[in-house]
Structure formats: structure tokens, C-alpha cells
Amino acid sequence: MLSAEYRITRMQQTLRRFEEDIPLLNMRVKELSAERQESARRFAAALIDQTRSELHRLLAEQPKPGSEADEPPCEPAD
């Protein structure tokens, strides 16, 4: 299983690539009809939103430094 940090890093890289690709997407679809251009842009925006949402979910699930998850369990009292 992949570590949480690795998954977060990969998701950040993917999101950055999607966002940086928008100008190239606009160049690729400029020969299409206006309806198809808009469809491609909506799809790209939905993909970016979904990726961003997944990244936020992964970040929220990650244990905070110094939290109880990092500390050893308490010993029971005698």
C-alpha cells in the first residue's frame, strides 16, 4: 500500500499538470465547434475539481504532527 505522503505528493503533481494544461487544451480544441469546445472545457474543469477534492480529502485524513496517532498508546492504570 502506498504511503499517505506519497499519495498526496502524486495528487498535487497531477493537479498541477491538469491546471498547467488548460492553455494547451484551448489550443487543441480551437478547431472544434463551440459546443464541443465548451464540453471539453467543462470536462477538464470537472476533472480538476475532482482532483482538488480528492487532494483535500487526503490532506484531511493525514494525521497531524504531534497528534495522538503519533504517540504510543497509554498503559492501563494498576
URGIFEN-V593311 format. One record per backbone hydrogen bond with DSSP energy under -0.5 kcal/mol. NH is the residue of the N-H (numbers start at 1). CO is the residue of the C=O. E is the energy in kcal/mol with one decimal. If there is no record, write none. Layout:
nh=NH co=CO e=E
nh=NH co=CO e=E
This chain:
nh=7 co=3 e=-2.2
nh=8 co=4 e=-2.4
nh=9 co=5 e=-2.5
nh=10 co=6 e=-2.6
nh=11 co=7 e=-2.3
nh=12 co=8 e=-2.5
nh=13 co=9 e=-2.2
nh=14 co=10 e=-2.4
nh=15 co=11 e=-2.5
nh=16 co=12 e=-2.4
nh=17 co=13 e=-2.3
nh=18 co=14 e=-2.5
nh=19 co=15 e=-2.5
nh=20 co=16 e=-2.4
nh=21 co=17 e=-1.2
nh=22 co=19 e=-0.9
nh=25 co=21 e=-2.6
nh=26 co=22 e=-2.4
nh=27 co=23 e=-1.5
nh=28 co=24 e=-2.3
nh=29 co=25 e=-2.0
nh=30 co=26 e=-0.6
nh=30 co=27 e=-0.6
nh=32 co=29 e=-1.8
nh=37 co=33 e=-2.6
nh=38 co=34 e=-2.4
nh=39 co=35 e=-2.1
nh=40 co=36 e=-2.4
nh=41 co=37 e=-2.4
nh=42 co=38 e=-2.6
nh=43 co=39 e=-2.4
nh=44 co=40 e=-2.4
nh=45 co=41 e=-2.4
nh=46 co=42 e=-2.6
nh=47 co=43 e=-2.4
nh=48 co=44 e=-2.3
nh=49 co=45 e=-2.5
nh=50 co=46 e=-2.6
nh=51 co=47 e=-2.3
nh=52 co=48 e=-2.7
nh=53 co=49 e=-2.4
nh=54 co=50 e=-2.3
nh=55 co=51 e=-2.3
nh=56 co=52 e=-2.4
nh=57 co=53 e=-2.2
nh=58 co=54 e=-2.5
nh=59 co=55 e=-2.5
nh=60 co=56 e=-2.2
nh=61 co=57 e=-1.9
nh=62 co=58 e=-1.1
nh=67 co=64 e=-1.9
nh=70 co=67 e=-1.4
nh=71 co=67 e=-0.8
